[in-house]
């Protein structure tokens, strides 16, 4: 039996998926296969190294370079990267727009990162905004949001939402909440804001493929807030009820849309909350050994559950 026949037989038996069959068959026939994701990963690592190198250079040679040289270099580099994107980028469209080349998205990310480094350096050295320094975060988030939609870039959209979350959190902190309350309230408020914004833009047909970015931010913030509320206030708190409601909605959505990642979020965050309650209940009356038994048994059950559900998600509906 030839290699190709063996591969087809394994595919028929269910050992190989269709995608695996195509890749292995192409390799056996010595055909070309895509290195797209590998190249994107290398370019992304290159952008991170450039930013790291710029930061280390500023830190090491601050005295020799001087403020003018550093600010001018960062500003010119930012302008050059963004100018390239405006000259080479496609026209704006409400729908998904492909990048003109594989490195385009990362040049845009580099420009945004250099801009952030430039603004951070200016503020730390000259304190232009004083106590309102976090306004840089709001300004940056607005700029990044515009660039993300203008050039259809998910990485920059994530950067925009991260900057907005940081600014939003500082504002609530100044209102005088305690540490834990501050984090919970800020996370819930920002999570709901991200969720409503993403759903609204999806409904009116603007960059519908961005919805997953908004959902990922919203779900992490909401789940973390609710789980921390369970830690602080226990089983009878509204946080536990909210966690059950949110988890049920997310699982239903994951099953309907066949998105395993969202199902995993609901299961893992729910497991963390339940485990805390179980340990809190066992600790006064039982030895530490029972807690270890619980985690061994429950973790094995969770791994088995996730593995079985993941296989169901991979099946063709």
Residue frames as qw, qx, qy, qz and C-alpha x, y, z in Angstrom:
[[0.000, 0.888, 0.459, 0.000, 0.00, 0.00, 0.00],
 [0.413, 0.468, -0.018, 0.781, 1.36, 3.42, -1.01],
 [0.198, -0.169, -0.448, 0.856, 1.68, 6.37, 1.36],
 [0.306, -0.054, -0.149, -0.939, -1.18, 8.28, -0.28],
 [0.618, -0.252, -0.649, -0.366, -3.48, 5.27, -0.06],
 [0.486, -0.256, -0.686, 0.478, -2.57, 4.82, 3.61],
 [0.007, -0.085, -0.236, 0.968, -3.33, 8.48, 4.31],
 [0.479, -0.139, -0.365, -0.786, -6.70, 8.22, 2.54],
 [0.621, -0.269, -0.735, -0.041, -7.51, 5.09, 4.52],
 [0.324, -0.220, -0.565, 0.726, -6.64, 6.84, 7.80],
 [0.212, -0.001, -0.018, -0.977, -8.86, 9.74, 6.74],
 [0.584, -0.206, -0.576, -0.534, -11.72, 7.35, 5.98],
 [0.598, -0.290, -0.708, 0.239, -11.30, 5.75, 9.40],
 [0.322, -0.900, -0.204, -0.212, -11.39, 9.14, 11.09],
 [0.748, -0.353, -0.085, 0.555, -7.78, 9.13, 12.28],
 [0.322, -0.081, 0.181, 0.926, -6.88, 12.12, 10.08],
 [0.271, 0.717, 0.357, -0.533, -8.98, 15.21, 9.48],
 [0.633, 0.697, 0.285, 0.180, -9.46, 16.59, 5.99],
 [0.056, 0.967, -0.245, 0.035, -7.03, 19.43, 6.68],
 [0.537, -0.564, 0.614, 0.127, -4.37, 17.01, 7.95],
 [0.788, 0.263, 0.527, 0.182, -4.88, 14.79, 4.91],
 [0.470, 0.871, 0.077, 0.123, -4.36, 17.74, 2.54],
 [0.147, -0.895, 0.422, -0.001, -1.19, 18.89, 4.30],
 [0.642, -0.359, 0.666, 0.122, 0.39, 15.43, 4.57],
 [0.759, 0.460, 0.436, 0.149, -0.49, 14.59, 0.97],
 [0.329, 0.936, -0.092, 0.085, 1.06, 17.82, -0.25],
 [0.340, -0.754, 0.559, 0.050, 4.24, 17.13, 1.75],
 [0.763, -0.053, 0.629, 0.140, 4.48, 13.60, 0.35],
 [0.659, 0.636, 0.339, 0.218, 4.08, 14.88, -3.22],
 [0.523, -0.213, 0.065, 0.823, 6.71, 17.55, -2.45],
 [0.107, 0.766, 0.403, 0.489, 4.28, 20.31, -3.26],
 [0.131, 0.317, -0.289, 0.894, 4.59, 23.76, -1.78],
 [0.388, -0.654, -0.648, 0.036, 2.65, 24.44, 1.40],
 [0.066, -0.876, -0.088, -0.470, 1.85, 27.68, 3.17],
 [0.549, -0.112, -0.455, 0.692, 4.19, 29.28, 5.70],
 [0.103, -0.709, -0.232, -0.658, 1.75, 32.15, 6.19],
 [0.627, -0.750, -0.152, -0.146, 1.26, 31.75, 9.94],
 [0.804, -0.246, -0.047, 0.539, 4.94, 31.09, 10.57],
 [0.391, 0.372, 0.108, 0.835, 5.92, 34.25, 8.72],
 [0.296, -0.765, -0.196, -0.538, 3.30, 36.31, 10.55],
 [0.773, -0.599, -0.153, 0.141, 4.64, 34.98, 13.84],
 [0.696, -0.030, 0.016, 0.717, 8.20, 35.94, 12.92],
 [0.138, 0.569, 0.163, 0.794, 7.14, 39.43, 11.85],
 [0.523, -0.769, -0.209, -0.302, 5.20, 39.91, 15.09],
 [0.802, -0.429, -0.082, 0.408, 8.24, 38.81, 17.09],
 [0.526, 0.262, 0.095, 0.804, 10.33, 41.25, 15.05],
 [0.147, -0.749, -0.184, -0.620, 8.00, 44.13, 15.96],
 [0.708, -0.693, -0.137, -0.011, 8.24, 43.24, 19.64],
 [0.779, -0.163, 0.007, 0.605, 12.05, 43.11, 19.42],
 [0.295, 0.523, 0.134, 0.789, 12.16, 46.53, 17.73],
 [0.391, -0.793, -0.140, -0.445, 10.03, 48.06, 20.48],
 [0.823, -0.518, -0.068, 0.221, 12.10, 46.34, 23.17],
 [0.686, 0.112, 0.053, 0.717, 15.31, 47.55, 21.53],
 [0.065, 0.686, 0.131, 0.713, 14.02, 51.11, 21.31],
 [0.591, -0.765, -0.113, -0.230, 13.06, 51.08, 24.99],
 [0.844, -0.347, -0.002, 0.409, 16.41, 49.67, 26.08],
 [0.525, 0.378, 0.090, 0.757, 18.27, 52.17, 23.91],
 [0.177, -0.790, -0.103, -0.578, 16.41, 55.07, 25.50],
 [0.745, -0.665, -0.054, -0.028, 17.05, 53.73, 28.99],
 [0.845, -0.161, 0.053, 0.507, 20.74, 53.04, 28.40],
 [0.474, 0.151, 0.173, 0.850, 21.75, 56.11, 26.40],
 [0.071, -0.885, -0.461, -0.010, 19.34, 58.72, 27.79],
 [0.350, -0.788, 0.050, 0.504, 22.09, 61.05, 28.98],
 [0.405, -0.217, 0.536, 0.708, 24.10, 60.82, 25.74],
 [0.218, 0.467, 0.704, 0.489, 21.15, 61.13, 23.35],
 [0.054, 0.123, 0.168, -0.977, 19.19, 63.89, 25.03],
 [0.408, 0.461, 0.621, -0.486, 15.48, 64.63, 25.01],
 [0.435, 0.628, -0.166, -0.624, 15.35, 66.27, 21.59],
 [0.211, 0.374, -0.841, -0.329, 17.09, 63.39, 19.81],
 [0.154, 0.126, 0.963, -0.179, 14.91, 60.73, 21.46],
 [0.408, 0.555, 0.477, -0.546, 11.59, 62.52, 20.87],
 [0.380, 0.616, -0.353, -0.593, 12.52, 63.43, 17.29],
 [0.095, 0.257, -0.934, -0.228, 13.58, 59.87, 16.47],
 [0.222, 0.283, 0.896, -0.262, 10.44, 58.33, 17.91],
 [0.399, 0.626, 0.259, -0.618, 8.17, 60.90, 16.27],
 [0.331, 0.547, -0.546, -0.541, 9.77, 60.49, 12.86],
 [0.005, 0.096, -0.991, -0.094, 9.63, 56.69, 13.11],
 [0.317, 0.434, 0.730, -0.422, 5.96, 56.83, 14.08],
 [0.403, 0.659, -0.025, -0.635, 5.19, 59.23, 11.23],
 [0.199, 0.425, -0.771, -0.430, 7.06, 57.06, 8.72],
 [0.118, 0.101, 0.986, -0.059, 5.21, 53.88, 9.75],
 [0.341, 0.574, 0.583, -0.463, 1.77, 55.51, 9.67],
 [0.314, 0.640, -0.273, -0.646, 2.52, 57.32, 6.41],
 [0.052, 0.220, -0.920, -0.322, 3.42, 53.99, 4.81],
 [0.209, 0.342, 0.893, -0.204, 0.08, 52.57, 5.91],
 [0.347, 0.684, 0.278, -0.579, -1.89, 55.50, 4.50],
 [0.263, 0.587, -0.514, -0.567, -0.06, 55.32, 1.18],
 [0.165, 0.193, -0.939, -0.231, -0.17, 51.52, 0.79],
 [0.286, 0.213, 0.825, -0.438, -3.46, 50.71, 2.52],
 [0.027, 0.424, 0.775, 0.468, -6.70, 49.97, 0.73],
 [0.264, -0.378, -0.089, -0.883, -9.65, 52.34, 0.86],
 [0.291, -0.040, 0.716, -0.633, -11.94, 52.09, 3.88],
 [0.521, -0.158, -0.636, -0.547, -14.87, 49.71, 3.66],
 [0.656, -0.391, 0.261, -0.591, -17.49, 48.62, 6.16],
 [0.994, -0.004, -0.058, -0.090, -16.71, 45.00, 5.32],
 [0.761, -0.441, 0.325, 0.348, -13.45, 43.08, 5.77],
 [0.455, 0.854, -0.245, -0.067, -10.57, 44.50, 3.71],
 [0.943, -0.040, -0.022, 0.330, -7.52, 42.31, 3.00],
 [0.367, -0.778, 0.246, 0.446, -4.05, 43.67, 3.78],
 [0.547, 0.768, -0.268, -0.196, -1.95, 44.66, 0.74],
 [0.588, 0.426, -0.664, 0.179, 0.92, 42.46, 1.96],
 [0.762, -0.314, -0.547, 0.144, 1.87, 40.20, 4.86],
 [0.491, -0.109, -0.385, 0.774, 3.85, 42.85, 6.72],
 [0.079, -0.559, -0.218, -0.797, 1.33, 45.70, 6.45],
 [0.619, -0.675, -0.327, -0.231, -0.55, 44.96, 9.69],
 [0.771, -0.386, -0.201, 0.465, 2.70, 44.77, 11.63],
 [0.338, 0.280, 0.027, 0.898, 4.00, 48.07, 10.27],
 [0.348, -0.651, -0.235, -0.632, 0.79, 49.63, 11.58],
 [0.782, -0.557, -0.269, 0.082, 1.28, 47.90, 14.94],
 [0.661, -0.037, -0.126, 0.738, 4.87, 49.15, 15.02],
 [0.074, 0.493, 0.107, 0.860, 3.72, 52.71, 14.36],
 [0.567, -0.675, -0.240, -0.406, 1.16, 52.54, 17.18],
 [0.829, -0.391, -0.230, 0.326, 3.70, 51.05, 19.58],
 [0.508, 0.151, -0.057, 0.846, 6.29, 53.72, 18.76],
 [0.191, -0.632, -0.177, -0.730, 3.65, 56.39, 19.27],
 [0.728, -0.629, -0.250, -0.112, 2.86, 54.96, 22.71],
 [0.768, -0.186, -0.152, 0.593, 6.56, 54.87, 23.59],
 [0.268, 0.407, 0.063, 0.871, 6.95, 58.47, 22.42],
 [0.401, -0.685, -0.191, -0.577, 3.99, 59.72, 24.48],
 [0.816, -0.508, -0.242, 0.134, 5.13, 57.77, 27.55],
 [0.653, 0.019, -0.114, 0.748, 8.62, 59.25, 27.29],
 [0.043, 0.541, 0.099, 0.834, 7.32, 62.82, 26.90],
 [0.577, -0.681, -0.206, -0.401, 5.03, 62.51, 29.93],
 [0.843, -0.395, -0.211, 0.298, 7.58, 60.84, 32.20],
 [0.583, 0.075, -0.054, 0.807, 10.21, 63.45, 31.41],
 [0.049, 0.275, 0.067, 0.958, 8.16, 66.66, 31.26],
 [0.042, -0.440, -0.784, 0.437, 4.90, 65.87, 33.13],
 [0.054, -0.170, -0.325, -0.929, 2.85, 68.02, 30.77],
 [0.506, -0.447, -0.491, -0.550, -0.53, 66.81, 32.03],
 [0.198, -0.410, 0.585, -0.671, 0.40, 66.31, 35.68],
 [0.421, -0.003, 0.788, -0.450, -2.31, 64.50, 37.62],
 [0.741, 0.448, 0.208, -0.454, -4.38, 64.06, 34.46],
 [0.044, -0.516, 0.764, 0.386, -1.63, 62.06, 32.75],
 [0.436, 0.147, 0.888, 0.010, -4.00, 59.17, 32.09],
 [0.507, 0.694, 0.135, -0.494, -5.69, 61.35, 29.45],
 [0.116, 0.535, -0.730, -0.410, -2.93, 60.03, 27.19],
 [0.274, 0.060, 0.960, -0.007, -4.61, 56.64, 27.47],
 [0.450, 0.626, 0.517, -0.373, -7.94, 58.03, 26.31],
 [0.313, 0.763, -0.286, -0.489, -6.34, 59.94, 23.44],
 [0.043, -0.388, 0.882, 0.264, -4.36, 56.87, 22.42],
 [0.396, 0.248, 0.873, -0.139, -7.41, 54.61, 22.54],
 [0.477, 0.729, 0.237, -0.429, -9.34, 56.96, 20.25],
 [0.218, 0.699, -0.549, -0.403, -6.43, 57.12, 17.80],
 [0.165, -0.210, 0.957, 0.111, -5.92, 53.35, 17.83],
 [0.492, 0.431, 0.696, -0.297, -9.66, 52.77, 17.36],
 [0.455, 0.764, -0.067, -0.453, -9.65, 55.00, 14.29],
 [0.136, 0.582, -0.747, -0.290, -6.60, 53.27, 12.83],
 [0.366, -0.010, 0.926, -0.091, -8.03, 49.82, 13.56],
 [0.546, 0.581, 0.539, -0.269, -11.20, 50.55, 11.60],
 [0.329, 0.802, -0.258, -0.427, -9.44, 52.55, 8.90],
 [0.266, 0.549, -0.768, -0.196, -7.00, 49.73, 8.11],
 [0.910, -0.078, -0.232, -0.335, -9.06, 46.75, 9.29],
 [0.417, 0.417, -0.717, 0.371, -6.56, 45.64, 11.93],
 [0.763, -0.499, -0.386, -0.141, -7.51, 43.36, 14.81],
 [0.672, -0.094, -0.373, 0.632, -4.18, 43.82, 16.61],
 [0.098, 0.242, -0.109, 0.959, -4.61, 47.59, 16.80],
 [0.559, -0.503, -0.309, -0.583, -8.25, 47.18, 17.88],
 [0.790, -0.370, -0.437, 0.220, -7.01, 45.06, 20.80],
 [0.451, 0.041, -0.239, 0.859, -4.50, 47.81, 21.60],
 [0.202, -0.422, -0.133, -0.874, -7.30, 50.39, 21.53],
 [0.709, -0.510, -0.363, -0.325, -9.53, 48.41, 23.88],
 [0.743, -0.218, -0.402, 0.489, -6.62, 47.73, 26.23],
 [0.239, 0.185, -0.141, 0.943, -5.78, 51.44, 26.42],
 [0.420, -0.470, -0.221, -0.744, -9.43, 52.34, 26.98],
 [0.780, -0.422, -0.463, 0.000, -9.70, 49.74, 29.74],
 [0.574, -0.089, -0.353, 0.733, -6.68, 51.21, 31.51],
 [0.031, -0.278, 0.011, -0.960, -8.09, 54.75, 31.30],
 [0.601, -0.459, -0.389, -0.526, -11.53, 53.59, 32.40],
 [0.760, -0.320, -0.505, 0.255, -10.08, 51.83, 35.40],
 [0.378, 0.028, -0.291, 0.878, -8.09, 54.83, 36.60],
 [0.258, -0.391, -0.146, -0.871, -11.17, 57.02, 36.45],
 [0.734, -0.473, -0.398, -0.283, -13.17, 54.67, 38.67],
 [0.689, -0.143, -0.457, 0.545, -10.23, 54.35, 41.05],
 [0.147, 0.211, -0.178, 0.950, -10.26, 58.10, 41.63],
 [0.485, -0.504, -0.328, -0.636, -13.92, 57.96, 42.60],
 [0.307, -0.516, 0.552, -0.578, -12.81, 56.47, 45.92],
 [0.941, -0.107, -0.186, -0.262, -13.71, 52.79, 45.68],
 [0.624, -0.556, 0.548, 0.035, -11.70, 50.28, 47.64],
 [0.071, -0.463, 0.790, 0.395, -9.24, 48.03, 45.86],
 [0.248, 0.153, 0.948, 0.125, -11.47, 45.02, 45.21],
 [0.337, 0.703, 0.525, -0.341, -14.65, 47.02, 44.63],
 [0.151, 0.734, -0.300, -0.590, -12.79, 49.24, 42.22],
 [0.065, -0.275, 0.866, 0.412, -11.64, 46.29, 40.14],
 [0.268, 0.367, 0.890, -0.042, -15.03, 44.61, 40.08],
 [0.288, 0.777, 0.348, -0.438, -16.99, 47.72, 39.18],
 [0.112, 0.682, -0.440, -0.573, -14.52, 48.81, 36.56],
 [0.147, -0.134, 0.927, 0.318, -14.38, 45.34, 35.01],
 [0.305, 0.521, 0.785, -0.138, -18.18, 44.97, 34.87],
 [0.245, 0.816, 0.130, -0.507, -18.68, 48.46, 33.46],
 [0.071, 0.594, -0.601, -0.530, -15.97, 48.07, 30.84],
 [0.247, 0.038, 0.953, 0.172, -17.11, 44.55, 29.95],
 [0.343, 0.652, 0.636, -0.230, -20.67, 45.71, 29.35],
 [0.189, 0.807, -0.141, -0.541, -19.43, 48.70, 27.36],
 [0.061, -0.398, 0.799, 0.447, -17.28, 46.48, 25.12],
 [0.291, 0.266, 0.918, 0.034, -20.09, 43.98, 24.66],
 [0.326, 0.755, 0.447, -0.351, -22.71, 46.59, 23.77],
 [0.121, 0.743, -0.349, -0.558, -20.34, 48.42, 21.41],
 [0.139, -0.232, 0.890, 0.366, -19.34, 45.25, 19.59],
 [0.302, 0.436, 0.846, -0.050, -22.95, 44.08, 19.23],
 [0.265, 0.802, 0.219, -0.489, -24.13, 47.50, 18.05],
 [0.096, 0.635, -0.541, -0.543, -21.45, 47.75, 15.36],
 [0.208, -0.006, 0.953, 0.220, -22.21, 44.17, 14.30],
 [0.333, 0.593, 0.688, -0.254, -25.91, 44.94, 13.98],
 [0.308, 0.849, 0.034, -0.427, -25.34, 48.00, 11.77],
 [0.876, 0.426, 0.149, 0.170, -22.86, 46.07, 9.62],
 [0.161, 0.901, -0.381, 0.135, -19.59, 47.87, 10.43],
 [0.249, 0.521, -0.794, 0.191, -16.63, 45.45, 10.48],
 [0.865, -0.292, -0.050, -0.405, -18.68, 42.50, 11.68],
 [0.857, 0.139, -0.431, 0.245, -15.56, 40.33, 11.86],
 [0.132, 0.488, -0.494, 0.707, -14.36, 42.50, 14.77],
 [0.700, -0.501, -0.109, -0.496, -17.10, 41.12, 17.03],
 [0.896, -0.157, -0.362, 0.205, -14.88, 38.35, 18.43],
 [0.404, 0.304, -0.360, 0.784, -12.33, 40.93, 19.64],
 [0.359, -0.459, 0.122, -0.803, -15.03, 42.79, 21.57],
 [0.871, -0.318, -0.240, -0.288, -16.46, 39.53, 22.95],
 [0.777, 0.042, -0.453, 0.434, -13.09, 38.30, 24.17],
 [0.136, 0.326, -0.351, 0.867, -12.42, 41.55, 26.04],
 [0.554, -0.400, -0.018, -0.730, -15.96, 41.71, 27.44],
 [0.894, -0.230, -0.358, -0.141, -16.09, 38.11, 28.62],
 [0.641, 0.094, -0.499, 0.575, -12.72, 38.17, 30.37],
 [0.034, -0.321, 0.298, -0.898, -13.55, 41.37, 32.23],
 [0.680, -0.335, -0.098, -0.644, -17.05, 40.18, 33.19],
 [0.887, -0.133, -0.440, 0.035, -15.94, 36.71, 34.27],
 [0.493, 0.172, -0.496, 0.694, -13.01, 38.04, 36.31],
 [0.245, -0.363, 0.197, -0.877, -15.27, 40.57, 38.03],
 [0.802, -0.295, -0.179, -0.487, -17.91, 37.99, 38.90],
 [0.836, -0.025, -0.489, 0.247, -15.40, 35.37, 40.08],
 [0.282, 0.245, -0.455, 0.808, -13.67, 37.95, 42.30],
 [0.487, -0.367, 0.061, -0.790, -17.12, 38.86, 43.69],
 [0.896, -0.213, -0.355, -0.163, -17.68, 35.20, 44.57],
 [0.625, 0.134, -0.515, 0.572, -14.30, 35.16, 46.33],
 [0.030, 0.272, -0.338, 0.901, -15.25, 38.20, 48.38],
 [0.509, -0.146, 0.190, -0.827, -18.94, 37.59, 49.10],
 [0.343, -0.080, 0.911, -0.214, -19.51, 33.86, 48.76],
 [0.124, 0.240, 0.923, 0.274, -22.20, 31.57, 47.43],
 [0.076, 0.714, 0.665, -0.207, -25.25, 33.68, 48.32],
 [0.083, -0.542, 0.094, 0.831, -23.97, 36.84, 46.64],
 [0.616, 0.688, 0.171, -0.344, -25.47, 38.21, 43.42],
 [0.115, 0.685, -0.641, -0.326, -22.05, 37.68, 41.85],
 [0.322, -0.100, 0.939, 0.060, -22.52, 33.89, 41.93],
 [0.533, 0.569, 0.572, -0.253, -25.98, 34.20, 40.39],
 [0.350, 0.832, -0.188, -0.388, -24.54, 36.52, 37.75],
 [0.110, -0.496, 0.822, 0.259, -21.77, 34.03, 37.03],
 [0.465, 0.207, 0.860, -0.042, -24.32, 31.25, 36.43],
 [0.486, 0.756, 0.310, -0.310, -26.39, 33.46, 34.13],
 [0.204, 0.804, -0.432, -0.353, -23.39, 34.68, 32.15],
 [0.259, -0.324, 0.894, 0.171, -21.88, 31.20, 31.91],
 [0.542, 0.387, 0.735, -0.126, -25.18, 29.75, 30.64],
 [0.446, 0.831, 0.066, -0.326, -25.50, 32.45, 27.98],
 [0.050, 0.713, -0.632, -0.298, -21.91, 31.98, 26.83],
 [0.395, -0.096, 0.910, 0.080, -22.26, 28.18, 26.63],
 [0.561, 0.593, 0.542, -0.202, -25.47, 28.53, 24.62],
 [0.337, 0.864, -0.192, -0.320, -23.81, 31.00, 22.26],
 [0.154, -0.550, 0.788, 0.230, -20.74, 28.76, 21.91],
 [0.498, 0.144, 0.855, 0.006, -22.87, 25.76, 21.03],
 [0.518, 0.740, 0.352, -0.245, -24.96, 27.72, 18.55],
 [0.324, 0.885, -0.284, -0.177, -21.97, 29.32, 16.82],
 [0.968, 0.070, -0.063, 0.231, -19.68, 26.32, 17.33],
 [0.216, 0.780, -0.376, 0.451, -17.00, 28.41, 19.05],
 [0.817, -0.231, -0.476, 0.230, -15.12, 26.19, 21.45],
 [0.363, 0.249, -0.364, 0.821, -13.03, 29.00, 22.96],
 [0.373, -0.424, 0.073, -0.822, -16.07, 30.69, 24.50],
 [0.871, -0.306, -0.326, -0.206, -17.27, 27.38, 25.88],
 [0.718, 0.040, -0.451, 0.529, -13.83, 26.95, 27.47],
 [0.012, 0.407, -0.252, 0.878, -14.06, 30.41, 29.08],
 [0.653, -0.427, -0.072, -0.622, -17.38, 29.58, 30.74],
 [0.914, -0.178, -0.362, 0.040, -16.20, 26.18, 31.98],
 [0.613, 0.157, -0.415, 0.654, -12.85, 27.36, 33.38],
 [0.101, -0.402, 0.236, -0.879, -14.13, 30.48, 35.12],
 [0.762, -0.384, -0.153, -0.498, -17.04, 28.50, 36.57],
 [0.870, -0.072, -0.426, 0.236, -14.63, 25.82, 37.79],
 [0.340, 0.300, -0.405, 0.794, -12.46, 28.42, 39.51],
 [0.398, -0.418, 0.125, -0.807, -15.44, 29.90, 41.38],
 [0.887, -0.269, -0.234, -0.293, -16.88, 26.52, 42.39],
 [0.765, 0.095, -0.476, 0.423, -13.47, 25.27, 43.52],
 [0.076, 0.385, -0.382, 0.837, -13.03, 28.30, 45.76],
 [0.639, -0.374, 0.042, -0.671, -16.41, 27.69, 47.38],
 [0.928, -0.105, -0.355, -0.039, -15.69, 23.98, 47.86],
 [0.586, 0.202, -0.486, 0.616, -12.28, 24.64, 49.44],
 [0.171, -0.413, 0.269, -0.853, -13.77, 27.34, 51.65],
 [0.803, -0.313, -0.082, -0.501, -16.39, 24.86, 52.83],
 [0.918, -0.010, -0.376, 0.127, -13.97, 21.96, 53.38],
 [0.389, 0.519, -0.469, 0.600, -11.13, 23.80, 55.08],
 [0.387, -0.541, 0.398, -0.632, -12.62, 24.29, 58.57],
 [0.865, -0.212, 0.256, -0.377, -13.82, 20.70, 58.98],
 [0.976, 0.177, 0.062, 0.107, -11.48, 18.52, 56.89],
 [0.606, -0.489, 0.340, 0.527, -7.76, 18.03, 56.53],
 [0.161, 0.684, -0.393, -0.593, -5.74, 19.39, 53.66],
 [0.267, -0.105, 0.916, 0.281, -5.73, 15.91, 52.16],
 [0.396, 0.579, 0.701, -0.133, -9.40, 16.13, 51.20],
 [0.238, 0.842, -0.049, -0.482, -8.70, 19.37, 49.37],
 [0.060, -0.480, 0.755, 0.442, -5.99, 17.64, 47.35],
 [0.343, 0.227, 0.909, 0.066, -8.41, 14.80, 46.60],
 [0.373, 0.755, 0.400, -0.362, -10.99, 17.28, 45.38],
 [0.185, 0.784, -0.335, -0.489, -8.57, 19.01, 43.04],
 [0.191, -0.261, 0.891, 0.319, -7.22, 15.71, 41.65],
 [0.349, 0.407, 0.844, -0.028, -10.69, 14.30, 40.96],
 [0.302, 0.821, 0.301, -0.379, -12.21, 17.56, 39.71],
 [0.048, 0.702, -0.469, -0.534, -9.25, 18.44, 37.48],
 [0.232, -0.065, 0.921, 0.305, -9.34, 14.98, 35.87],
 [0.334, 0.609, 0.704, -0.149, -13.07, 15.38, 35.31],
 [0.196, 0.848, 0.012, -0.491, -12.57, 18.86, 33.80],
 [0.071, -0.498, 0.699, 0.508, -9.81, 17.68, 31.45],
 [0.276, 0.194, 0.927, 0.163, -11.96, 14.76, 30.32],
 [0.291, 0.743, 0.520, -0.306, -14.97, 17.03, 29.81],
 [0.126, 0.795, -0.228, -0.547, -13.04, 19.63, 27.84],
 [0.163, -0.301, 0.834, 0.432, -11.42, 16.95, 25.68],
 [0.301, 0.389, 0.869, 0.055, -14.74, 15.30, 24.85],
 [0.253, 0.830, 0.336, -0.367, -16.49, 18.61, 24.13],
 [0.015, -0.676, 0.439, 0.591, -13.60, 19.81, 21.96],
 [0.218, -0.021, 0.898, 0.381, -13.99, 16.71, 19.78],
 [0.276, 0.644, 0.703, -0.121, -17.70, 17.44, 19.44],
 [0.125, 0.841, 0.011, -0.526, -16.94, 20.97, 18.31],
 [0.105, -0.479, 0.673, 0.553, -14.57, 19.68, 15.64],
 [0.396, 0.280, 0.865, 0.130, -17.19, 17.38, 14.18],
 [0.075, -0.111, -0.464, -0.876, -18.99, 18.58, 11.09],
 [0.396, 0.206, 0.523, -0.726, -22.49, 19.70, 12.05]]
